[in-house]
Amino acid sequence: MTSTPRPEGGSVITLDAAQWQALLDSLYERDNMLNIRTPGARYHGEETVDAYTLSAYAEAFQSAEVDGDVWGTLEDIDETAATEEEAWQRITDFYLGRGCVLVRVSGLEEPEEWILAVEMAARVGLPVGGA
């Protein structure tokens, strides 16, 4: 895992596929809140967190597993773009400029990128500095 602060705010964290899965496996959802699992504690099957579950907590994302609606997100931030790549770059710039965290997953066949509020990133155990 690498974490790189950005001069315009926010940071970029890169995880490999195994680290990404370990992150998801380390979480549980209860009462519409994500938390880190406590070793030895018992959890119900419906508390499992996968990419679909995490998507409810993300500011924006690009995922092969879950439709991130890049164009809808772009519209939400009052931006326009000619291509999906440009749209995602504008979304990324928008959220990083507001101090959010971009989580990139390397080693997958398709791009996997998630933008989380710094508070959410800290809640799930990602290294976000002083958050």
C-alpha positions as CSV (number, residue, x, y, z in Angstrom):
1,M,0.0,0.0,0.0
2,T,1.3,3.4,-0.9
3,S,-0.2,6.8,0.1
4,T,0.7,10.0,-1.7
5,P,-0.5,13.4,-0.5
6,R,-1.5,15.8,-3.3
7,P,-0.6,19.5,-3.4
8,E,-4.1,20.5,-4.2
9,G,-5.5,18.5,-1.2
10,G,-6.6,15.0,-0.8
11,S,-4.4,12.0,-1.3
12,V,-4.0,8.9,-3.4
13,I,-3.7,5.5,-1.9
14,T,-2.7,2.5,-4.1
15,L,-3.6,-1.0,-3.0
16,D,-2.9,-4.2,-4.9
17,A,-5.8,-6.6,-5.5
18,A,-5.0,-8.7,-2.3
19,Q,-4.9,-5.5,-0.1
20,W,-8.2,-4.3,-1.6
21,Q,-9.8,-7.6,-0.8
22,A,-8.3,-7.6,2.7
23,L,-9.7,-4.1,3.2
24,L,-13.2,-5.2,2.3
25,D,-12.8,-8.4,4.4
26,S,-11.8,-6.3,7.4
27,L,-15.0,-4.3,7.4
28,Y,-18.6,-4.9,8.5
29,E,-21.7,-2.9,8.1
30,R,-24.2,-2.4,10.9
31,D,-27.0,0.2,11.3
32,N,-25.9,1.9,8.0
33,M,-22.4,2.4,9.3
34,L,-19.1,0.8,8.2
35,N,-16.6,-0.3,10.9
36,I,-13.5,-2.3,11.2
37,R,-14.0,-5.9,12.5
38,T,-12.6,-6.8,15.9
39,P,-10.6,-10.0,15.9
40,G,-12.6,-12.8,17.7
41,A,-15.9,-10.9,17.5
42,R,-18.9,-12.6,15.8
43,Y,-20.7,-11.0,12.9
44,H,-23.8,-11.8,10.9
45,G,-23.5,-12.8,7.3
46,E,-25.5,-9.8,6.2
47,E,-22.9,-7.5,7.8
48,T,-20.3,-8.5,5.1
49,V,-18.9,-5.7,3.1
50,D,-18.2,-6.1,-0.6
51,A,-17.7,-3.5,-3.4
52,Y,-21.5,-3.0,-3.7
53,T,-21.8,-2.3,0.0
54,L,-18.9,0.1,0.0
55,S,-20.4,2.0,-3.0
56,A,-23.1,3.4,-0.7
57,Y,-20.3,5.2,1.3
58,A,-18.2,6.4,-1.6
59,E,-18.3,9.9,-3.0
60,A,-17.6,8.5,-6.5
61,F,-16.1,5.4,-8.0
62,Q,-15.1,3.5,-11.1
63,S,-15.5,-0.2,-10.7
64,A,-15.8,-3.3,-12.9
65,E,-18.0,-4.9,-10.2
66,V,-20.4,-2.0,-9.5
67,D,-21.8,0.7,-11.9
68,G,-20.4,4.0,-10.7
69,D,-22.5,6.2,-13.0
70,V,-19.6,8.5,-14.0
71,W,-21.9,10.7,-16.1
72,G,-24.4,11.1,-13.3
73,T,-21.6,12.0,-10.9
74,L,-20.2,14.5,-13.4
75,E,-23.6,16.2,-13.7
76,D,-23.9,16.3,-9.9
77,I,-20.7,18.4,-9.7
78,D,-21.9,20.7,-12.6
79,E,-19.1,19.6,-15.0
80,T,-19.0,18.4,-18.6
81,A,-16.6,16.2,-20.5
82,A,-16.3,14.7,-24.0
83,T,-15.1,11.2,-22.9
84,E,-15.6,8.9,-19.9
85,E,-11.8,9.2,-19.2
86,E,-12.1,13.0,-19.1
87,A,-15.2,12.8,-17.0
88,W,-13.5,10.6,-14.4
89,Q,-10.5,13.0,-14.3
90,R,-12.8,15.9,-13.7
91,I,-14.5,14.0,-10.9
92,T,-11.2,13.0,-9.4
93,D,-9.9,16.6,-9.5
94,F,-13.1,17.9,-8.0
95,Y,-13.0,15.6,-5.0
96,L,-9.2,15.6,-4.4
97,G,-9.4,19.4,-4.4
98,R,-11.8,19.1,-1.5
99,G,-9.5,16.9,0.5
100,C,-11.0,13.5,-0.4
101,V,-9.0,10.3,-0.8
102,L,-8.6,8.4,-4.1
103,V,-8.1,4.7,-3.6
104,R,-6.6,3.0,-6.7
105,V,-6.5,-0.8,-6.9
106,S,-3.7,-2.1,-9.1
107,G,-3.3,-5.6,-10.6
108,L,-6.9,-5.9,-11.9
109,E,-8.0,-6.3,-15.5
110,E,-10.1,-3.2,-15.4
111,P,-9.6,0.1,-13.5
112,E,-10.8,0.2,-10.0
113,E,-10.8,3.6,-8.3
114,W,-12.8,4.8,-5.3
115,I,-13.1,8.3,-3.9
116,L,-13.8,8.4,-0.2
117,A,-14.3,11.4,2.1
118,V,-11.2,11.6,4.4
119,E,-13.3,10.8,7.4
120,M,-14.7,7.6,5.8
121,A,-11.2,6.6,4.7
122,A,-9.9,7.0,8.2
123,R,-12.9,5.1,9.6
124,V,-12.0,2.1,7.4
125,G,-8.4,2.1,8.5
126,L,-6.7,3.8,5.5
127,P,-3.7,6.0,6.1
128,V,-5.0,9.5,5.7
129,G,-2.5,11.5,7.8
130,G,-4.1,13.7,10.5
131,A,-7.7,12.7,9.9
